[in-house]
Amino acid sequence: MSPRDDEARAILKANDRGGYTVPTAGLYPYQWNWDSVFAAIGFATHDMDRAWTEIETLLAGQWPNGMVPHILFHRVDPGYFPGPDIWRGVGPVPSSGISQPPIAATFVRWLLAMDPSHGDRARRLIPKLIDWHRWFMTWRNAGGAIFVTHPWETGRDNCPDWDAPLAAIEPAGINAYDRRDTTHVQAGERPRRWDYDRYLHLVKLGADCGWDDAHLQQVAPFRVADPTMTFTLLRATRDLRALAAGFGQPTSRLDRWIDEITRGAEQLWNAGAGTYDCVDLRTGTHTGVVTNASFLSWYAGIGGDRMLPQFDRIAGLTRHAVPSTDPAHPAYEPKRYWRGPVWAMMNMLIARGLSESGHPNRAEALRINTRDMIAENGFAEYFDPRDGAPAGGRNFTWTAAIWLAWASDSARRAEWAA
């Protein structure tokens, strides 16, 4: 057993707020959607009941329209901006007005595979998960490719994919504000103020209309089809179908969604650049950036070996893989959030896809690379791909969870059915 194992469990305990975890104290004092799901797999290695509670608490914040918010503001913390007064969410728990990558169904299936005795809890979550997927298919569906109306919705807040779509936005009407993130983390590791102005403009646009999906679909100035959302929803819908079938529930609607997303994901293939990337729906143009999200195609079960040349090329450019932006791209910044750093939880998803797609050696090499990075540098939010130096927040929940569930040599790695 690695000495990091006890440290990882201690981080989960320290970030536990009673039924949900925060990503890290100070910088992120609330429950974040996909952070919380990753936390669950960390808890599952030593406290399965707590793992299920994490996901149940997340889904308890689901809106009447099916959307599961990207932040649930369970307890007001004045140290975070923008808070619930800015978002003005309309769900049962004060929340943001956008969602995040829908990985929950996949991880519910994983938890159930680890311990089938929790079948009743899984069965109760299935209707909520179907409603969430229905919301995506109704309001974020561009011919099967899933789009976002805010960069934060993807979880990849400031990646270079958003530069051109955001540049077309004039952020009018936002009030003066003070950022709180840069009081916790060096400014060079966070998005620029230029980005934040536009983020807040998009939040105001949604809040002012009460997060009316039909209205936003017509007026949103930011509409970008995204690999993260498309690939995670496709994978999660397949896993949701397997869960529903296992409990004898109808699957025809899920089958239709799977077929539609599988076909629609082809829109994200940029033949000229040889990669899956984003498409700005307002201009019809590909963004032309190879990101770590591009490699989630294997996790989604599509594309065959299309991405192998890019993966092997990029893996040879830095000491640690997978950088969030191609180091050969002019917008690459190795320490600034999603413009270059390595994210351990993305590595786990990529590795899982590689393994399922017939590339177990690459998958294991990525695990070992991630293991060494964390073992040497601790449980940071993200890492400099050049040397593994920690960046962003520290004592980070999802990095600790990934260590326990996948990266550590002593990890309890459940097998996921493809």
Phi, psi and omega per residue, in radians:
M1 nan 2.346 3.138
S2 -1.344 2.534 3.052
P3 -1.090 -0.336 3.098
R4 -1.246 -0.353 -3.102
D5 -1.069 -0.858 3.133
D6 -1.103 -0.662 3.116
E7 -1.111 -0.717 3.136
A8 -1.116 -0.771 3.106
R9 -1.106 -0.645 3.121
A10 -1.142 -0.622 3.102
I11 -1.142 -0.777 3.093
L12 -1.032 -0.741 3.140
K13 -1.136 -0.735 -3.119
A14 -1.176 -0.544 -3.123
N15 -1.599 0.022 3.113
D16 -1.336 2.212 3.123
R17 -1.959 0.333 3.104
G18 1.554 1.432 -3.117
G19 1.682 -0.282 3.060
Y20 -2.655 2.770 3.079
T21 -1.956 2.652 2.944
V22 -1.656 2.656 3.123
P23 -1.056 -0.765 3.017
T24 -2.890 2.633 -3.095
A25 -1.146 2.527 3.067
G26 1.500 -1.242 -3.064
L27 -1.137 -0.733 -3.100
Y28 -2.330 1.485 -2.988
P29 -1.563 0.263 -3.097
Y30 -2.193 -3.044 3.080
Q31 -1.605 2.043 3.071
W32 -1.705 2.511 -2.972
N33 -1.016 -1.230 -3.040
W34 -1.328 -0.419 2.983
D35 -0.985 -0.733 -3.079
S36 -1.153 -0.672 3.127
V37 -1.173 -0.730 3.056
F38 -1.091 -0.685 3.091
A39 -0.976 -0.677 -3.093
A40 -1.036 -0.681 -3.116
I41 -1.270 -0.421 3.023
G42 -1.227 -0.813 3.088
F43 -1.053 -0.612 -3.064
A44 -1.067 -0.366 -3.136
T45 -1.289 -0.272 -3.119
H46 -2.558 -0.131 -3.141
D47 -2.686 1.491 -3.026
M48 -1.152 -0.631 3.122
D49 -1.062 -0.745 3.135
R50 -1.148 -0.593 3.104
A51 -1.065 -0.827 3.131
W52 -1.133 -0.681 3.138
T53 -1.053 -0.661 -3.141
E54 -1.006 -0.821 -3.109
I55 -1.289 -0.631 3.090
E56 -1.095 -0.698 3.109
T57 -1.136 -0.708 3.092
L58 -1.050 -0.851 -3.070
L59 -1.281 -0.274 3.045
A60 -1.189 -0.290 3.098
G61 -1.614 0.170 -3.106
Q62 -1.104 2.395 3.126
W63 -1.331 2.812 3.099
P64 -1.002 -0.487 -3.141
N65 -1.449 -0.010 3.107
G66 1.795 -0.313 -3.104
M67 -1.149 2.402 3.026
V68 -1.870 2.010 -2.997
P69 -1.119 2.780 3.118
H70 -1.410 -0.374 3.030
I71 -2.351 2.361 2.966
L72 -1.967 2.114 -3.083
F73 -1.614 1.323 -3.074
H74 -1.138 -0.680 3.124
R75 -2.330 2.244 -3.101
V76 -1.154 2.289 3.107
D77 -2.246 1.899 -3.083
P78 -1.163 -0.149 3.137
G79 -1.405 -0.035 -3.124
Y80 -2.002 2.450 3.076
F81 -2.422 2.374 0.005
P82 -1.501 2.376 -3.091
G83 -1.653 -2.931 -3.046
P84 -1.096 -0.464 3.123
D85 -1.205 -0.450 3.106
I86 -1.464 -0.728 -3.074
W87 -1.289 -0.734 -3.125
R88 0.936 0.898 3.109
G89 -1.147 2.826 -3.023
V90 -2.094 0.381 -3.132
G91 -1.649 -3.041 -3.102
P92 -1.265 -0.312 3.078
V93 -2.152 2.390 3.060
P94 -0.875 2.308 -2.969
S95 -2.719 3.008 2.945
S96 -1.321 3.073 -3.078
G97 -1.923 0.203 3.127
I98 -2.235 2.960 -3.124
S99 -1.839 -2.848 3.080
Q100 -2.594 3.011 -3.081
P101 -0.885 2.203 -2.999
P102 -1.466 1.283 -3.108
I103 -1.570 -0.093 -2.941
A104 -1.044 -0.752 -3.092
A105 -1.065 -0.679 3.115
T106 -1.073 -0.732 -3.062
F107 -1.416 -0.462 2.958
V108 -1.069 -0.757 3.102
R109 -1.096 -0.679 3.115
W110 -1.109 -0.826 3.132
L111 -1.030 -0.732 -3.121
L112 -1.165 -0.623 3.089
A113 -1.154 -0.590 3.121
M114 -1.232 -0.614 -3.096
D115 -2.634 1.632 -3.077
P116 -1.160 -0.135 -3.118
S117 -1.202 -0.185 -3.128
H118 -1.713 0.498 -3.097
G119 -1.035 -0.648 -3.136
D120 -1.092 -0.668 -3.140
R121 -1.195 -0.710 3.105
A122 -1.110 -0.770 -3.102
R123 -1.083 -0.646 -3.141
R124 -1.215 -0.420 -3.128
L125 -1.460 -0.352 -3.039
I126 -1.005 -0.811 3.115
P127 -1.046 -0.657 3.113
K128 -1.148 -0.724 3.122
L129 -1.155 -0.710 3.091
I130 -1.078 -0.724 3.123
D131 -1.103 -0.666 3.118
W132 -1.144 -0.811 3.115
H133 -1.109 -0.638 3.092
R134 -1.077 -0.685 3.102
W135 -1.045 -0.790 3.088
F136 -1.043 -0.803 -3.073
M137 -1.213 -0.381 3.128
T138 -1.552 -0.748 -2.945
W139 -2.006 -0.104 -3.138
R140 -2.284 0.492 -2.992
N141 -1.918 2.027 3.070
A142 -2.006 1.380 -3.133
G143 1.121 0.540 3.129
G144 1.766 -0.399 2.990
A145 -1.472 2.396 -3.065
I146 -1.675 2.234 -3.105
F147 -1.943 2.890 3.125
V148 -2.146 2.733 3.101
T149 -1.973 0.105 3.084
H150 -2.713 2.379 3.117
P151 -0.979 -0.600 -3.114
W152 -1.104 -0.380 -3.096
E153 -1.138 -0.512 -3.119
T154 -1.397 -0.295 -2.972
G155 1.446 -0.259 -3.129
R156 -1.801 1.209 -2.824
D157 -0.891 -0.859 -2.974
N158 -2.124 0.516 -3.124
C159 -1.159 2.721 -3.081
P160 -1.065 -0.315 3.080
D161 -0.962 -0.511 -3.035
W162 -1.570 -0.138 -3.002
D163 -1.014 -0.894 -3.105
A164 -1.210 -0.803 3.096
P165 -1.040 -0.665 3.132
L166 -1.261 -0.572 -3.132
A167 -1.118 -0.386 3.130
A168 -1.437 -0.028 -3.103
I169 -1.805 2.261 2.993
E170 -1.700 1.923 -3.005
P171 -1.344 1.263 -3.110
A172 -1.485 2.657 2.954
G173 1.468 0.118 3.115
I174 -1.604 2.507 3.135
N175 -1.381 2.838 3.044
A176 -1.033 2.500 -3.100
Y177 -2.561 2.762 3.055
D178 -2.038 2.120 3.078
R179 -1.253 2.529 3.099
R180 -1.857 -0.372 -3.061
D181 -1.082 -0.636 -3.076
T182 -1.386 -0.024 2.966
T183 -1.484 -0.228 3.128
H184 -1.858 -0.516 -3.037
V185 -2.329 2.542 3.118
Q186 -0.992 2.435 -3.076
A187 -1.024 -0.553 -3.133
G188 -1.223 -0.154 3.105
E189 -1.838 0.117 -3.066
R190 -2.179 2.924 3.055
P191 -1.038 2.740 3.119
R192 -1.342 2.885 3.064
R193 -1.144 -0.585 3.071
W194 -0.926 -0.781 3.110
D195 -1.140 -0.793 -3.072
Y196 -1.075 -0.672 3.096
D197 -0.980 -0.744 -3.118
R198 -1.331 -0.630 3.039
Y199 -0.983 -0.831 -3.065
L200 -1.240 -0.560 3.047
H201 -1.054 -0.753 3.141
L202 -1.201 -0.625 3.057
V203 -1.096 -0.785 -3.132
K204 -1.087 -0.692 3.129
L205 -1.033 -0.761 3.120
G206 -1.240 -0.789 -3.114
A207 -1.105 -0.677 -3.102
D208 -1.129 -0.443 3.125
C209 -1.804 0.218 3.132
G210 1.184 0.453 -3.141
W211 0.984 0.786 3.095
D212 -1.338 1.856 -3.044
D213 -1.039 -0.716 -3.122
A214 -1.105 -0.725 3.117
H215 -1.156 -0.812 -3.108
L216 -1.120 -0.577 3.113
Q217 -1.069 -0.479 -3.133
Q218 -1.548 -0.597 -2.957
V219 -1.949 -0.196 -3.057
A220 -1.019 2.173 3.137
P221 -1.396 -0.146 -3.132
F222 -2.123 1.927 3.136
R223 -2.474 1.764 -3.027
V224 -2.270 2.131 3.054
A225 -1.280 2.328 -2.866
D226 -2.268 2.336 3.081
P227 -1.056 -0.702 -3.114
T228 -0.980 -0.912 -3.094
M229 -1.192 -0.765 -3.100
T230 -1.119 -0.831 -3.055
F231 -1.269 -0.681 3.128
T232 -1.230 -0.642 3.115
L233 -1.175 -0.683 3.114
L234 -1.094 -0.838 3.125
R235 -1.073 -0.810 -3.093
A236 -1.143 -0.593 3.125
T237 -1.218 -0.639 3.036
R238 -1.079 -0.756 -3.140
D239 -1.209 -0.622 3.080
L240 -1.136 -0.666 3.080
R241 -1.073 -0.760 3.125
A242 -1.104 -0.683 3.090
L243 -1.104 -0.847 -3.119
A244 -1.065 -0.784 3.139
A245 -1.087 -0.649 3.138
G246 -1.114 -0.450 3.109
F247 -1.781 0.226 3.085
G248 1.238 0.437 -3.122
Q249 -1.665 2.736 -3.131
P250 -1.075 2.558 -3.111
T251 -2.220 0.023 -3.013
S252 -1.063 -0.700 3.132
R253 -1.144 -0.717 3.108
L254 -1.131 -0.670 3.079
D255 -1.045 -0.733 3.120
R256 -1.115 -0.739 3.128
W257 -1.115 -0.746 3.128
I258 -1.031 -0.809 3.133
D259 -1.090 -0.734 -3.095
E260 -1.158 -0.766 -3.130
I261 -1.218 -0.680 3.126
T262 -1.016 -0.782 3.105
R263 -1.199 -0.771 -3.064
G264 -1.177 -0.496 -3.133
A265 -1.074 -0.382 3.131
E266 -1.093 -0.410 3.084
Q267 -1.072 -0.423 -3.086
L268 -1.481 -0.107 3.127
W269 -1.399 2.088 3.125
N270 -1.768 1.661 -3.047
A271 -1.079 -0.649 -3.115
G272 -1.134 -0.655 3.140
A273 -1.616 -0.196 -3.139
G274 1.172 0.718 -3.114
T275 -2.729 2.773 2.860
Y276 -1.425 2.289 3.101
D277 -2.543 -3.031 -3.129
C278 -1.447 2.761 3.053
V279 -2.225 2.129 3.055
D280 -1.319 1.898 -3.043
L281 -1.209 -0.339 -3.137
R282 -1.364 -0.415 3.129
T283 -2.044 -0.285 -3.104
G284 1.338 0.249 -3.066
T285 -1.802 2.512 2.999
H286 -1.303 2.630 -3.116
T287 -1.470 -0.373 2.998
G288 1.303 0.427 -3.121
V289 -2.022 2.254 2.992
V290 -1.501 2.066 -3.136
T291 -2.138 3.026 3.064
N292 -1.119 -0.443 3.068
A293 -1.144 -0.494 3.115
S294 -1.022 -0.564 -3.064
F295 -1.492 0.040 3.020
L296 -1.343 -0.021 3.090
S297 -1.018 -0.668 3.116
W298 -1.161 -0.698 3.096
Y299 -1.048 -0.588 3.105
A300 -1.428 -0.191 3.124
G301 1.365 0.515 -3.136
I302 -2.280 2.870 2.977
G303 1.544 -0.165 -3.133
G304 0.969 -2.269 -3.118
D305 -1.706 0.312 -3.089
R306 -0.922 -0.699 -3.012
M307 -1.573 -0.044 -3.095
L308 -1.042 -0.778 3.117
P309 -1.018 -0.716 3.111
Q310 -1.168 -0.745 -3.121
F311 -1.072 -0.840 -3.107
D312 -1.159 -0.644 3.102
R313 -1.109 -0.877 -3.066
I314 -1.201 -0.623 3.128
A315 -1.081 -0.409 3.131
G316 -1.563 -0.020 -3.046
L317 -1.625 -0.386 -3.087
T318 -2.357 2.814 3.117
R319 -1.136 -0.700 -3.106
H320 -2.051 2.394 3.116
A321 -1.946 2.804 -0.020
V322 -1.837 2.112 3.107
P323 -1.059 2.530 -3.072
S324 -1.225 -0.362 3.021
T325 -2.308 2.448 3.094
D326 -0.883 2.096 3.133
P327 -1.048 -0.314 3.095
A328 -1.458 -0.118 -3.126
H329 -1.426 2.470 -3.088
P330 -1.122 -0.345 -3.136
A331 -1.572 0.033 -3.120
Y332 -1.093 2.229 3.038
E333 -2.342 1.893 -2.927
P334 -1.178 -0.227 3.139
K335 -2.072 0.016 -3.036
R336 -1.765 1.540 2.914
Y337 0.900 -1.955 -3.071
W338 -1.739 0.348 3.128
R339 -1.794 0.222 3.133
G340 3.021 -0.702 -3.055
P341 -1.041 2.797 3.070
V342 -1.552 2.407 3.099
W343 -2.083 2.092 -3.026
A344 -1.091 -0.634 -3.072
M345 -1.245 -0.561 3.041
M346 -1.168 -0.660 3.098
N347 -1.040 -0.697 -3.139
M348 -1.110 -0.762 3.125
L349 -1.123 -0.744 3.118
I350 -1.090 -0.794 -3.118
A351 -1.109 -0.684 3.121
R352 -1.075 -0.754 3.107
G353 -1.113 -0.740 3.102
L354 -1.031 -0.783 -3.122
S355 -1.087 -0.788 -3.121
E356 -1.197 -0.405 -3.081
S357 -1.671 0.214 3.051
G358 1.598 0.369 3.134
H359 -2.204 1.020 -3.070
P360 -1.120 -0.540 -3.134
N361 -1.163 -0.739 3.081
R362 -1.139 -0.691 3.136
A363 -1.079 -0.780 -3.137
E364 -1.205 -0.644 3.083
A365 -1.086 -0.670 3.115
L366 -1.189 -0.675 3.087
R367 -1.078 -0.822 -3.113
I368 -1.103 -0.705 3.107
N369 -1.083 -0.732 3.117
T370 -1.195 -0.732 3.091
R371 -0.972 -0.851 -3.096
D372 -1.145 -0.668 3.126
M373 -1.067 -0.807 -3.137
I374 -1.245 -0.742 -3.127
A375 -1.034 -0.635 -3.109
E376 -1.437 -0.506 -2.925
N377 -2.158 -0.052 3.066
G378 1.540 -2.973 -2.975
F379 -1.729 1.114 3.130
A380 -1.395 2.870 3.084
E381 -1.102 -0.757 3.121
Y382 -2.701 3.055 -2.950
F383 -2.447 2.582 3.047
D384 -1.238 2.125 -3.082
P385 -1.180 -0.295 -3.103
R386 -1.279 -0.684 -3.072
D387 -2.443 0.019 -3.134
G388 1.413 0.113 -3.113
A389 -0.992 2.386 -3.118
P390 -1.198 2.560 3.141
A391 -2.551 2.855 -3.116
G392 1.249 -2.612 3.136
G393 -1.240 2.812 3.097
R394 -1.981 2.982 -3.130
N395 0.850 0.914 -2.932
F396 -1.582 2.314 -3.040
T397 -1.022 -0.912 -2.992
W398 -1.259 -0.444 3.061
T399 -1.223 -0.709 3.059
A400 -1.095 -0.728 -3.140
A401 -1.132 -0.724 3.133
I402 -1.138 -0.650 3.072
W403 -1.028 -0.870 -3.072
L404 -1.188 -0.629 -3.013
A405 -1.617 -0.310 -3.016
W406 -2.582 -0.879 -2.913
A407 -1.314 -0.678 -3.086
S408 -1.167 2.583 3.069
D409 -1.109 -0.410 3.130
S410 -1.710 0.203 -3.094
A411 -1.092 2.557 3.051
R412 -1.595 1.525 -3.031
R413 -1.592 1.815 3.095
A414 -1.282 2.576 3.040
E415 -1.442 2.230 3.060
W416 -1.652 2.319 3.012
A417 -1.280 2.396 -3.113
A418 -1.281 nan nan
